[in-house]
């Protein structure tokens, strides 16, 4: 399975914003964008602080696409497939794209509170610790649907990671489109999230549509 294995803080610096790729570390003072004076909110590399030039229209579209792709931890091929599905659904393509990304199983597991980052959620999904409607599912890109129930497998609940996890879930607030049953380490997808229910940084999804429409 292809995946990015480099330093993730480098990605945040490249995009000039927090992408929350390392969980609690991103909220604390160790985040590279805020830890130094002045903060390192410029692109990495020897020429990161060079005088910036006005980006072209293509550059603006590319950067916006990269922000969303890296925020959800999706590589280019998978992201393009999701975009194609968003176009086929009709309606507002940008809203459809974000809805599809939110519907990925790894993102849903993250939103439910079982992991501090999408990368960690993707790992525990790949290790086969979750079921969807009672069936073991280890595909992070699996798209959930309304009324789907995502649960920790009975065998996995014996592992140290999931022991007393109901107490951890009680401290977290899931989005309104997910209903949690903390005692059973499970949650139900009430509906696919609308645009105003998706908690993400301010992305201009219209630029992404323009990028792929060239």
C-alpha positions as CSV (number, residue, x, y, z in Angstrom):
1,X,0.0,0.0,0.0
2,X,1.5,3.3,-1.1
3,X,1.8,6.0,1.6
4,X,3.7,9.1,2.5
5,X,6.5,8.2,5.0
6,X,8.3,11.6,5.3
7,X,8.0,14.2,8.1
8,X,4.4,15.4,8.3
9,X,5.3,18.7,9.9
10,X,7.1,19.5,6.6
11,X,3.7,19.3,4.8
12,X,2.1,21.8,7.2
13,X,5.0,24.2,6.6
14,X,4.7,23.8,2.9
15,X,1.0,24.7,2.9
16,X,1.5,27.5,5.5
17,X,-1.2,26.3,7.8
18,X,-1.9,23.6,10.4
19,X,-3.2,20.4,8.8
20,X,-3.4,18.6,12.2
21,X,-1.5,15.6,11.1
22,X,0.1,14.6,14.4
23,X,-2.9,14.7,16.8
24,X,-2.3,16.4,20.2
25,X,1.2,17.6,19.2
26,X,-0.5,20.0,16.7
27,X,-2.5,21.6,19.5
28,X,0.5,22.2,21.8
29,X,3.6,24.4,21.7
30,X,5.8,21.9,19.9
31,X,4.1,22.5,16.6
32,X,6.9,23.9,14.3
33,X,4.6,26.6,12.9
34,X,4.3,28.2,16.3
35,X,7.2,26.9,18.5
36,X,9.9,29.3,17.4
37,X,10.1,33.1,17.3
38,X,9.4,34.0,14.6
39,X,7.3,30.9,13.8
40,X,8.4,28.7,10.9
41,X,5.3,29.2,8.9
42,X,7.3,29.4,5.6
43,X,8.0,26.5,3.2
44,X,10.8,24.1,4.2
45,X,14.1,23.9,2.5
46,X,17.1,26.2,1.9
47,X,15.1,28.6,-0.1
48,X,11.9,28.6,2.1
49,X,12.4,32.2,3.2
50,X,13.1,33.6,-0.2
51,X,11.0,36.5,-1.4
52,X,7.7,35.2,-2.5
53,X,6.3,35.8,-5.9
54,X,2.7,36.2,-6.8
55,X,1.4,32.7,-7.6
56,X,-0.2,31.9,-10.9
57,X,-3.8,30.7,-11.2
58,X,-2.5,27.2,-11.6
59,X,-0.3,27.6,-8.5
60,X,-3.3,28.7,-6.4
61,X,-5.4,25.8,-7.6
62,X,-2.5,23.3,-7.0
63,X,-1.9,24.5,-3.5
64,X,-5.6,24.3,-2.6
65,X,-5.8,20.7,-3.9
66,X,-2.6,19.8,-2.0
67,X,-4.0,21.2,1.3
68,X,-7.2,19.1,1.1
69,X,-5.3,16.0,-0.1
70,X,-2.8,16.2,2.7
71,X,-5.3,17.1,5.4
72,X,-7.1,13.8,4.7
73,X,-3.9,11.9,4.1
74,X,-4.9,10.7,0.6
75,X,-2.4,10.2,-2.2
76,X,-3.0,11.7,-5.7
77,X,-4.4,8.6,-7.4
78,X,-6.9,8.0,-4.7
79,X,-7.8,11.7,-4.5
80,X,-8.5,11.8,-8.3
81,X,-10.8,8.8,-8.0
82,X,-12.7,10.5,-5.2
83,X,-13.0,13.6,-7.4
84,X,-14.3,11.5,-10.3
85,X,-17.0,10.1,-8.0
86,X,-17.9,13.6,-6.8
87,X,-18.5,14.6,-10.4
88,X,-20.7,11.6,-11.2
89,X,-22.9,12.3,-8.2
90,X,-24.1,15.6,-9.7
91,X,-24.8,18.7,-7.7
92,X,-22.0,20.8,-6.2
93,X,-18.8,18.9,-7.0
94,X,-16.8,20.6,-4.2
95,X,-19.4,19.7,-1.6
96,X,-19.6,16.1,-2.9
97,X,-15.8,15.8,-2.8
98,X,-15.6,16.8,0.9
99,X,-18.5,14.5,1.7
100,X,-16.8,11.6,0.1
101,X,-13.5,12.3,2.0
102,X,-15.5,12.5,5.2
103,X,-17.2,9.2,4.5
104,X,-13.9,7.3,4.3
105,X,-13.7,4.6,7.0
106,X,-10.4,5.9,8.3
107,X,-11.8,9.4,8.7
108,X,-15.0,8.1,10.4
109,X,-12.9,6.2,12.9
110,X,-10.9,9.4,13.5
111,X,-14.1,11.4,13.9
112,X,-15.5,8.8,16.3
113,X,-12.5,9.4,18.6
114,X,-10.6,6.1,18.3
115,X,-7.4,7.8,17.1
116,X,-5.7,11.2,17.6
117,X,-4.9,11.6,13.9
118,X,-6.2,10.2,10.6
119,X,-2.8,8.5,10.1
120,X,-3.3,6.6,13.3
121,X,-6.9,5.8,12.4
122,X,-5.8,4.5,9.0
123,X,-3.3,2.1,10.7
124,X,-5.8,0.6,13.2
125,X,-8.3,0.1,10.3
126,X,-5.6,-1.6,8.2
127,X,-4.8,-3.9,11.1
128,X,-8.4,-5.2,11.1
129,X,-9.7,-3.9,14.4
130,X,-13.1,-2.6,13.1
131,X,-16.2,-4.1,11.6
132,X,-18.9,-2.3,9.5
133,X,-22.3,-3.8,10.1
134,X,-20.7,-6.8,11.7
135,X,-18.3,-7.6,8.9
136,X,-14.5,-7.1,9.4
137,X,-13.3,-4.3,7.2
138,X,-9.7,-3.3,6.8
139,X,-9.9,-0.9,3.8
140,X,-9.3,2.7,4.9
141,X,-10.9,4.1,1.7
142,X,-14.1,2.1,2.3
143,X,-17.0,4.6,2.0
144,X,-19.6,4.3,4.8
145,X,-23.3,5.0,4.2
146,X,-26.2,6.2,6.3
147,X,-27.2,3.6,9.0
148,X,-23.8,1.8,8.9
149,X,-22.6,0.7,12.3
150,X,-18.8,0.8,12.9
151,X,-17.6,-1.2,15.9
152,X,-14.4,-2.4,17.4
153,X,-14.1,-6.2,16.9
154,X,-14.7,-8.4,19.9
155,X,-11.2,-9.9,19.6
156,X,-9.6,-6.4,19.4
157,X,-11.3,-5.2,22.6
158,X,-8.9,-7.4,24.6
159,X,-5.9,-5.4,23.4
160,X,-4.3,-2.8,25.7
161,X,-5.1,0.0,23.2
162,X,-8.9,-0.5,23.5
163,X,-9.1,-1.4,27.2
164,X,-11.1,1.2,29.1
165,X,-11.5,3.1,25.9
166,X,-15.1,4.0,26.7
167,X,-13.7,6.5,29.2
168,X,-11.6,8.0,26.5
169,X,-14.5,8.3,24.1
170,X,-16.5,10.1,26.9
171,X,-14.1,13.0,26.8
172,X,-14.5,13.5,23.0
173,X,-17.3,15.1,21.0
174,X,-18.2,13.3,17.8
175,X,-19.8,15.3,14.9
176,X,-23.5,15.5,14.8
177,X,-23.8,13.1,11.9
178,X,-22.4,10.3,14.0
179,X,-24.2,8.7,17.0
180,X,-21.8,7.0,19.5
181,X,-22.4,4.1,21.9
182,X,-19.3,4.5,24.1
183,X,-20.0,1.4,26.2
184,X,-20.0,-0.9,23.2
185,X,-17.2,0.9,21.4
186,X,-19.3,1.6,18.4
187,X,-21.0,4.3,16.4
188,X,-23.7,4.7,13.8
189,X,-23.6,7.0,10.8
190,X,-26.9,8.9,11.0
191,X,-26.5,10.6,7.6
192,X,-23.8,11.7,5.2
193,X,-22.5,15.1,6.4
194,X,-23.7,18.3,4.8
195,X,-21.2,21.0,4.0
196,X,-21.9,22.9,7.1
197,X,-21.4,19.8,9.2
198,X,-17.9,19.2,8.0
199,X,-15.3,20.5,10.5
200,X,-12.3,21.4,8.3
201,X,-10.1,24.4,7.9
202,X,-11.2,27.1,5.4
203,X,-10.7,25.4,2.0
204,X,-11.7,26.9,-1.4
205,X,-13.0,23.7,-3.0
206,X,-13.9,25.7,-6.1
207,X,-10.2,26.0,-6.9
208,X,-9.9,22.2,-6.8
209,X,-12.7,21.9,-9.3
210,X,-11.0,24.4,-11.5
211,X,-7.7,22.5,-11.2
212,X,-9.2,19.2,-12.5
213,X,-11.4,20.9,-15.1
214,X,-8.4,22.3,-17.0
